[in-house]
């Protein structure tokens, strides 16, 4: 607390602030990237890995195995808005392949899949 009763606001974590500088402060991507959308490292990124920016290298290595947008965010401890912008930028540079989901609005949900998801959610520790 400083004089006059004013308290400085909590500072954001340096990693979070740095992440927003990677995106130029943008929080919205140009393309639609749902949390379940899968991304994987492109051949171009594999060839140029050593010359990529550090955050692009991290994502490229992480996405040698296809990952969802949510997984990338969780594994890198970044907000989803930042992850979406970062992945979108990398896709625009040809560094990532985006595997869009085929959505059929008339399709019925797969009940066995929903049942497994429900069981998994119930088994999560409280």
Protein Blocks (a to p, Z undefined) as FASTA:
>chain_A
ZZhhiacdddddfklmmmmmmnnopabdfbdcdfklccdddfklmmmmmmpcfklmmmmm
mmmpacdfklmmmmnopafklmmmmmmmmmmnopaccddddddfkbccdfklmmmmmmmm
mmpcZZ
